[in-house]
Amino acid sequence: MSDIFISYARPNEPLAKAAGEALRAAGYRVWRDDELPAHRAYSEVIEERIKSAKAVLVLWSNDAVRSQWVRAEADAARELGTLVQVSIDGVLPPMPFNQIQCADLMGWRGDTGSAGWQKAVSSIATLVGTVSAGEAPAAPAPSRRVMVCVLPFLNMSGDAEQEYFSDGISEDIIVDLSKVSSLSVVARNTAFTLKGKPVDLAALARDLGATHVLEGSVRKAGTRVRITAELIDCADAQQLWAERYDRDLTDIFAIQDEISKAIVAALQLKLLPREKKAIEQRGTTNPEAYNLYLLARQHWISGNKGDQRRDKAVVRICEQATAIDPGYARAWALMALAKAELRFWHGMESVDALSPADRAIALDPGIAEAYCVRARYLQDEGRIAEANAVLDQALELDPESWEVSKEVAFLYFRQGRMADAIPYFEKATALMESDFHDPNMLVTCYSGVGDSEGALRAARITVARCEKVMASDPSNGFALGTGAGSLALLGETARTKEWTARAILIDPDNLTMRYNLACGLVCLGDHDGALDLIAPYFDNLSLPQLSHWSIDPDMDPVRDDPRFQTMVDQALARLGASRAALPGEGRGAAMAGG
């Protein structure tokens, strides 16, 4: 029998063939449906082959998502614990498979050295029992693929403001365990949807494919920290391992290392030398710098996109972290991302985001997010081919990064490549539950490519997430502005007008918010109201912001309005630029004619 069964949609046969050839060259026995015997029923052979395979490689694509056969094959593999999945065009696997890690093979043409292929092969090797040359032999593969769900650790510090620390510890453990090739880890975003909810082991096993759950708590007081953790088997609710750590904060990194290694040992898995080294690389040995980074990170993912207060706070905190530890690459990279927001979204052209990005890369060439900032500068200089090459580098380094996914999506969007941007906006939306801006960009992109169903689906996600953010932060004008645009598309005129009025009262100087409010009014047909809203925006916007306007299909209905044209001309004159600098120059007759 074969080691590996390849599941794919018929239009993707060339890639399935390339994958099969690469796996055979590595010594595996591979089967796909071009080997079906003429005398037997298709379904009978497929079922037999899936059950006998040690690994089932599913090639997800837009075509595969629509294929009942691929879904059925993936479901059978998930039940057997043999599922290995890759995305060949950037599409996310459908429910429930999107809760399981998926290697990114977008653009793959048979390169066996690519990071995405290596990730898939590593999982296959664990299931089949083969390892690459030079590695120590792996432990015998378990009958089911081990899948650990790390639940967000409880904050037991008695101070809700310490939540960022317990969340940060949980995220780092997820990252650590994801470096172990012999196990799978439920994605961070999925795990965090379970925060504060009762643990239902049967549901975790059924819905997520989890075989084990790690839960725990964190108590931080002064210079001391107490972390408890326990590993539970979903099948019988038995505790496989538990430990309590009472240490100085200076030992926080050692504690995380010990937890990850203890889990691997309890599961009787093999931790390869390179994986052990990767887990132990923290980027800093200073607990104060680490604490500041976690605080900045919490602000960054808080759902306050478009809020200058957030971006300035992240910069300040990261500056403190890098002052304490100048070699902390993650803090430099996060600082660069926040400064890029200030420079490119808020028109603060004197802000230098490139220097901290370059510093981060010099310290850690594998820090993918910093390359996105480089790409943004290159794009604004008109060096599009170079910008795209840098984006490819970022994706190669970390295809599962939320920051990388959304930055790649935005850079494609600004090039007018909306169809290319969609899978990355989809991925960013899936990776971060607090993110309301990327689903809003999906509304724009789906509208731009004529997919009204996709636009409506994204609009519903946007509104739901904006409502959640506003429940905890009623003064978040950008969430109001973003949600108002989606409400307009959904036909909720009264709520659109209500949210627009509230947003202007709460945060009248938020120019980026005004942009989204104007999009909502354009959708309602109130062109004069939209232009009234954006007049102050045009008085202050930067060339990158004006370029964004020239691309955005939400503004197509007002492009030929004389008022809009006057605003564009005045902004270009103030910036010393011409219409040739706008990537969307051809979107309207007046824009093209000048």
C-alpha atoms as one frame of an Amber mdcrd trajectory, in Angstrom:
protein
   0.000   0.000   0.000   0.988   3.651  -0.452   2.458   5.894   2.214   0.705
   9.019   0.946  -2.678   9.715  -0.672  -2.922  13.029  -2.570  -6.331  14.729
  -2.641  -6.893  17.563  -5.132  -9.383  19.187  -7.490  -9.119  18.252 -11.159
  -7.961  21.725 -12.380  -4.981  21.394 -10.006  -3.752  18.105 -11.485  -0.384
  19.537 -12.698   0.509  20.599  -9.141  -0.711  17.289  -7.713   1.523  15.514
 -10.200   4.497  17.724  -9.236   3.871  17.043  -5.539   3.697  13.313  -6.192
   6.949  13.346  -8.139   8.722  15.310  -5.403   7.508  12.900  -2.720   8.479
   9.840  -4.757  11.928  11.352  -5.279  12.182  11.581  -1.484  11.500   7.848
  -1.201   7.752   7.805  -0.438   5.122   5.597  -2.044   2.448   7.926  -3.391
  -1.052   7.317  -4.745  -3.449   9.657  -6.518  -6.532   8.946  -8.587  -4.769
   8.706 -11.941  -4.010   5.139 -10.849  -7.652   4.064 -10.509  -8.259   0.537
 -11.859 -10.835   0.289 -14.626 -12.827  -2.547 -13.044 -13.628  -1.090  -9.599
 -15.963   1.590  -8.269 -14.313   4.982  -7.753 -15.650   5.557  -4.229 -14.695
   2.069  -3.102 -11.066   2.486  -4.185 -10.787   6.001  -2.740 -12.073   4.892
   0.666  -9.720   1.927   0.692  -6.711   4.025  -0.261  -7.424   6.739   2.313
  -7.793   4.200   5.105  -4.543   2.476   4.189  -2.489   5.664   3.708  -0.261
   6.848   6.528  -0.693  10.464   5.409  -3.293  12.231   3.247  -1.986  15.370
   1.544  -4.848  17.730   0.632  -4.130  20.472  -1.915  -6.619  23.220  -1.045
  -7.570  25.723  -3.734 -10.706  27.631  -4.702 -11.618  24.655  -6.891 -10.887
  22.173  -4.095 -13.050  24.101  -1.618 -15.980  23.659  -4.032 -15.260  19.957
  -4.559 -17.389  17.555  -2.517 -14.829  14.812  -3.161 -11.914  16.808  -1.739
 -13.958  17.795   1.318 -15.005  14.186   1.898 -11.432  12.934   1.539 -10.138
  15.620   3.910 -12.828  14.762   6.452 -11.929  11.068   6.356  -8.253  11.919
   6.865  -9.098  14.231   9.760 -11.015  11.441  11.473  -8.080   9.066  10.960
  -5.509  11.590  12.179  -3.611  11.485   8.871  -4.503  14.909   7.440  -1.722
  17.128   6.066  -3.002  20.195   4.230  -1.514  22.884   2.021  -3.017  25.885
   0.239  -1.821  26.248  -3.340  -3.567  29.535  -4.184  -3.847  31.286  -0.815
  -7.404  30.165  -0.081  -8.168  29.157   3.497  -9.397  25.600   4.066 -13.172
  25.486   4.669 -14.739  24.693   8.043 -13.774  22.681  10.031 -10.401  22.254
   8.349  -9.492  25.942   8.829  -8.998  25.141  12.505  -5.978  22.975  11.610
  -2.611  24.276  10.473  -2.170  24.564   6.721   1.134  25.074   4.909   1.261
  27.909   2.373   2.253  26.709  -1.123   0.918  29.723  -3.020   2.983  30.100
  -6.182   4.674  26.709  -5.672   5.949  25.066  -8.842   7.841  22.074  -7.479
  10.575  23.769  -5.428  11.337  21.225  -2.708  13.443  23.763  -0.815  10.577
  26.196  -0.143   9.501  26.772   3.461   5.896  25.737   2.765   6.924  22.459
   1.136   9.383  21.689   3.921   6.645  22.267   6.494   4.318  19.847   4.704
   7.049  17.227   4.265   7.953  17.517   7.950   4.376  16.606   8.892   4.359
  13.770   6.362   7.643  12.437   7.746   6.169  12.352  11.242   3.127  10.385
  10.107   4.919   8.033   7.746   7.977   7.575   9.943  10.656   8.822   7.536
  13.085  11.628   8.384  15.331  13.717   6.183  19.025  12.970   5.901  21.122
  14.177   8.803  18.337  14.113  11.400  18.143  11.641  14.253  15.465   8.965
  13.727  12.059  10.129  14.867  10.067   8.322  17.494   7.541   5.845  16.069
   4.566   7.712  14.714   1.484   7.539  16.941  -1.669   5.964  15.568  -3.222
   9.427  15.403  -1.524  12.709  14.668  -1.068  14.593  17.947  -2.937  17.912
  17.945  -2.546  20.170  20.996  -4.948  22.998  21.776  -3.311  25.588  24.051
  -6.129  27.382  25.840  -5.423  30.992  26.882  -3.894  30.876  30.344  -6.014
  32.499  33.046  -4.849  35.794  34.487  -4.786  35.204  38.255  -2.954  38.426
  39.106  -6.045  40.174  40.459  -5.481  42.980  37.959  -7.288  42.930  34.619
  -4.556  45.115  33.148  -2.139  42.180  33.516  -4.154  40.205  30.949  -1.605
  41.074  28.277   1.037  39.114  30.181  -0.949  35.878  30.511  -2.098  36.173
  26.885   1.482  36.738  25.780   2.704  33.658  27.650  -0.044  31.586  25.997
   0.841  32.893  22.530   4.527  32.157  23.022   3.795  28.573  24.093   1.670
  28.131  20.945   4.557  29.451  18.863   7.041  27.188  20.664   4.980  24.039
  20.157   4.361  24.871  16.495   8.120  24.500  15.971   7.913  20.802  16.886
   7.442  18.856  13.647   6.002  15.784  15.351   2.861  17.537  16.579   0.237
  19.983  15.339  -1.093  22.972  17.254  -4.518  24.590  17.033  -4.072  28.089
  15.614  -3.796  30.996  18.033  -6.948  32.732  16.802  -9.049  29.590  17.145
  -7.678  28.832  20.605  -8.365  32.375  21.807 -12.048  32.151  20.828 -12.289
  29.682  23.735 -10.975  32.203  26.254 -13.020  32.235  29.450 -15.338  29.444
  28.281 -15.856  26.054  29.976 -13.611  23.336  28.553 -15.531  20.734  26.529
 -12.981  18.055  25.643 -15.358  16.142  23.391 -16.175  19.289  21.422 -12.494
  20.180  21.057 -11.767  16.710  19.720 -14.781  16.698  17.404 -14.609  20.265
  16.071 -10.876  20.975  16.081  -9.368  17.511  15.882  -7.556  18.137  19.180
  -6.110  15.083  20.895  -4.771  17.004  23.908  -5.432  20.275  25.725  -2.967
  22.446  27.605  -4.470  24.832  30.125  -3.038  26.880  32.940  -2.853  30.154
  34.808  -0.434  33.015  35.374  -0.063  35.101  38.523   2.386  38.008  38.361
   3.145  39.999  41.499   6.112  42.326  41.739   9.229  40.447  40.716   7.633
  37.010  41.169   5.562  34.904  38.801   3.594  31.701  39.354   2.608  29.632
  36.332   0.581  26.438  36.545   0.021  24.185  33.553  -1.563  20.804  32.884
  -1.826  18.604  29.803  -5.055  16.623  29.389  -5.895  13.789  26.997  -9.162
  14.598  25.202 -10.020  10.910  24.770 -10.312  10.016  28.456  -9.840  13.351
  30.310  -6.752  11.933  31.998  -4.073  14.349  33.155  -0.807  13.400  31.438
   1.353  16.063  33.030   1.054  18.998  35.421   3.468  21.403  37.042   3.558
  24.593  39.070   6.412  27.061  38.689   7.105  29.643  41.415  10.006  31.712
  40.161  11.492  35.153  39.810  10.403  36.991  36.676  13.969  36.648  35.471
  13.217  32.926  34.986  10.206  33.491  32.713  12.042  32.272  29.606  13.318
  29.142  31.324   9.766  28.350  32.462   8.429  28.565  28.901  11.230  26.327
  27.635  10.538  23.786  30.381   6.793  23.707  29.640   7.319  23.080  25.917
   9.897  20.355  26.516   7.755  18.710  29.211   4.781  18.522  26.825   6.891
  16.895  24.125   8.208  14.386  26.668   4.741  13.637  28.084   3.466  12.916
  24.577   6.460  10.646  23.929   7.486  12.645  20.886  10.920  13.434  19.497
  12.324  16.965  19.850  14.929  17.406  17.147  18.073  19.433  17.943  17.138
  22.233  15.549  13.657  22.436  17.118  15.097  22.622  20.627  17.360  25.465
  19.495  14.447  27.307  17.850  12.344  27.089  21.023  15.165  28.453  23.152
  15.659  31.508  20.930  13.601  34.182  22.693  15.102  37.303  21.157  15.821
  38.789  24.575  17.050  37.599  27.942  15.726  40.686  29.725  12.341  40.106
  31.420  11.580  43.845  31.591  12.068  44.259  27.846   9.954  41.147  27.258
   7.170  42.489  29.486   7.160  45.778  27.562   7.036  43.943  24.242   4.018
  41.900  25.384   2.291  45.125  26.458   2.996  46.759  23.087   1.833  43.649
  21.266  -1.455  43.675  23.181  -2.070  47.291  22.119  -1.193  46.382  18.542
  -3.769  43.572  18.241  -6.421  45.303  20.363  -8.775  46.191  17.520  -7.852
  49.889  17.478  -6.692  50.015  13.864  -6.656  53.589  12.587  -6.228  55.059
  16.071  -3.181  57.328  16.372  -3.238  56.844  20.129  -2.652  53.130  19.685
   0.160  53.516  17.188   1.959  56.181  19.218   1.620  54.070  22.375   3.111
  51.035  20.614   6.049  53.144  19.410   6.695  54.565  22.895   6.565  51.158
  24.583   8.823  49.558  21.971  11.277  52.433  22.337  11.467  51.622  26.050
  11.959  47.922  25.309  14.768  48.568  22.819  16.413  51.063  25.168  16.628
  48.274  27.758  17.711  45.656  25.205  18.993  47.190  21.939  19.292  43.688
  20.495  15.575  42.843  20.791  14.583  42.322  17.146  10.873  41.656  17.792
  10.511  45.006  19.554  12.285  46.835  16.706  10.009  45.121  14.161   6.825
  46.007  16.047   8.042  49.584  16.392   8.579  49.684  12.618   5.031  48.448
  11.947   3.509  51.080  14.244   5.655  53.849  12.760   4.629  52.741   9.274
   0.992  53.219  10.324   1.770  56.748  11.510   3.682  57.583   8.344   1.454
  56.035   5.704  -2.005  56.068   7.313  -1.867  59.260   9.335   0.238  61.343
   6.952   3.166  61.852   9.345   5.806  61.818   6.623   8.605  62.808   9.000
   8.217  59.503  10.883  11.004  57.059  10.011   9.731  53.472   9.949  12.522
  52.127   7.759  15.369  52.450  10.275  13.756  50.242  12.959  12.770  47.739
  10.252  16.355  47.566   9.006  17.587  47.250  12.602  15.228  44.322  13.212
  16.381  42.519  10.067  20.047  43.101  10.907  19.455  41.500  14.321  17.236
  38.676  13.046  17.062  38.123   9.267  14.153  35.749   9.841  11.780  38.389
  11.252   9.222  38.520   8.458   7.158  41.551   9.522  10.065  43.958   9.115
  10.362  43.077   5.422   6.800  44.330   4.912   7.854  47.809   6.032  10.739
  47.702   3.566   8.318  46.696   0.814   6.011  49.602   1.647   8.835  52.106
   1.188   9.854  50.479  -2.085   6.303  50.603  -3.372   5.927  54.281  -2.555
   9.156  54.937  -4.441   7.621  53.247  -7.484   9.943  50.226  -7.257   7.100
  47.743  -7.605   9.081  44.701  -8.746  11.482  45.104  -5.817   8.581  45.577
  -3.393   6.943  42.361  -4.598  10.227  40.456  -4.278  10.547  41.605  -0.663
   6.939  40.535  -0.013   7.713  37.085  -1.383  10.634  36.950   1.045   8.355
  37.825   3.978   5.849  35.146   2.964   8.600  32.575   2.634   9.793  33.382
   6.162   6.398  33.276   7.890   3.321  32.468   5.783   1.173  32.143   8.945
   1.871  35.643  10.278  -1.135  37.940  10.674   1.016  41.012  10.108   2.604
  39.578   6.967  -0.755  38.455   5.552  -2.401  41.841   5.973   0.614  43.816
   4.773   0.922  41.662   1.652  -2.801  42.142   1.034  -2.571  45.924   1.357
   0.445  46.181  -0.899  -1.331  44.133  -3.571  -4.442  46.281  -3.124  -2.448
  49.470  -3.648  -1.173  48.011  -6.911  -4.761  47.476  -8.034  -4.359  43.681
  -7.703  -7.608  43.095  -5.817  -8.059  39.454  -6.813  -4.523  38.739  -5.575
  -5.178  40.648  -2.342  -8.331  38.700  -1.428  -6.745  35.437  -0.170  -4.353
  37.394   2.049  -7.106  39.591   3.491  -9.053  36.354   4.088  -6.097  34.819
   5.892  -5.522  37.939   8.028  -9.220  37.977   8.929  -9.054  34.339  10.018
  -5.833  34.750  11.994  -6.954  37.606  14.274 -10.457  37.740  15.736 -10.111
  41.360  16.914  -9.269  42.497  13.366 -12.210  44.398  11.866 -10.280  46.333
   9.232  -9.192  43.420   7.035 -12.720  42.012   6.616 -13.737  45.557   5.692
 -11.039  45.539   3.007 -12.520  42.261   1.795 -15.803  44.109   1.273 -13.968
  46.552  -0.983 -12.010  43.882  -2.869 -14.953  41.571  -3.441 -16.982  44.541
  -4.676 -14.082  45.492  -6.934 -14.029  42.069  -8.614 -17.821  41.870  -8.875
 -18.405  39.246  -6.166 -21.449  40.652  -4.357 -21.950  37.502  -2.286 -18.397
  37.686  -0.979 -18.806  41.385  -0.222 -21.974  40.823   1.812 -20.386  37.975
   3.772 -17.373  40.149   4.590 -19.650  43.056   5.546 -21.456  40.901   8.109
 -18.124  39.850   9.636 -16.992  43.491   9.736 -20.101  44.720  11.534 -19.979
  41.890  14.094 -16.340  42.600  14.909 -16.864  46.365  15.094 -19.738  45.826
  17.518 -17.505  43.653  19.692 -14.732  46.264  19.751 -17.163  49.080  20.574
 -18.635  47.083  23.442 -15.273  47.361  25.207 -14.226  50.729  23.736 -17.258
  52.933  22.909 -14.926  55.801  21.920 -13.372  53.846  19.047 -14.274  56.136
  16.171 -12.483  54.054  13.578 -14.572  50.992  14.460 -17.718  53.107  14.092
 -16.548  54.462  10.756 -15.539  51.063   9.438 -18.763  49.422  10.570 -20.882
  52.205   9.081 -19.583  51.460   5.597 -20.491  47.787   5.911 -23.915  48.593
   7.352 -24.594  50.704   4.264 -23.790  47.782   1.975 -26.088  45.545   4.036
 -28.919  48.018   3.456 -29.163  49.167   7.085 -29.574  52.850   6.262 -30.791
  54.020   9.671 -27.911  52.371  11.541 -25.418  53.705   8.985 -26.566  57.266
   9.633 -26.629  56.696  13.401 -23.072  55.306  13.483 -21.871  58.126  11.216
 -23.280  60.794  13.526 -21.834  59.079  16.616 -18.414  58.771  15.024 -18.222
  62.467  14.122 -19.262  63.434  17.658 -16.749  61.093  19.304 -13.688  61.556
  17.111 -14.119  64.426  14.622 -10.385  64.777  13.961  -9.841  61.144  12.961
  -9.310  61.650   9.239  -8.970  57.962   8.414 -12.331  57.384  10.097 -13.850
  60.081   7.877 -12.619  58.129   4.862 -14.667  55.081   5.849 -17.708  57.130
   6.789 -17.588  58.752   3.359 -17.503  55.318   1.711 -20.682  54.438   3.588
 -22.469  57.594   2.468 -21.393  57.003  -1.141 -22.959  53.549  -0.882 -26.192
  55.176   0.318 -26.096  57.606  -2.627 -25.406  60.667  -0.452 -22.523  61.994
  -2.548 -22.661  65.554  -1.204 -22.600  64.292   2.370 -19.628  62.079   1.554
 -17.672  64.948   0.006 -18.489  67.195   2.975 -17.043  64.534   5.268 -13.791
  64.080   3.373 -12.979  67.728   2.674 -10.810  68.009   5.853  -9.160  64.707
   4.931  -7.993  66.047   1.566  -6.502  69.087   3.271  -4.083  66.866   5.188
  -3.646  63.569   3.361  -0.306  62.227   2.138   0.496  60.919  -1.345   0.196
  57.266  -0.191  -3.274  58.042   1.164  -4.274  59.785  -2.062  -2.980  56.782
  -4.005  -5.235  54.564  -1.881  -8.224  56.739  -2.803  -7.388  56.440  -6.489
  -7.595  52.630  -6.283 -10.586  52.197  -3.966 -13.696  51.125  -5.940 -15.888
  52.413  -3.099 -15.210  55.919  -4.430 -15.947  55.192  -8.103 -19.430  56.790
  -7.997 -17.984  60.219  -7.046 -14.756  60.234  -9.074 -16.200  62.377 -11.843
 -17.870  64.827  -9.461 -16.321  68.297 -10.008 -15.936  68.789  -6.242 -14.000
  65.549  -5.950 -11.793  66.470  -8.896 -11.032  69.858  -7.349 -10.056  68.184
  -4.067  -7.716  65.825  -5.925  -6.110  68.654  -7.913  -5.583  70.791  -4.803
  -4.087  67.863  -2.885  -1.716  67.034  -5.754  -0.627  70.671  -5.984   0.051
  70.786  -2.244   2.067  67.561  -2.499   3.940  68.680  -5.615   2.752  65.597
  -7.520   0.898  64.882 -10.752  -1.920  62.524 -11.619   0.643  60.148 -13.099
   1.661  59.353  -9.502  -1.769  57.835  -8.809  -1.989  54.071  -9.509  -5.754
  54.251 -10.080  -5.562  57.038 -12.620  -7.768  55.228 -15.120 -10.687  54.440
 -12.808 -12.872  57.333 -13.922 -13.196  59.499 -17.019 -12.472  62.716 -15.179
  -9.565  61.168 -13.301  -8.098  60.078 -16.613  -8.764  63.368 -18.364  -7.481
  65.599 -15.583
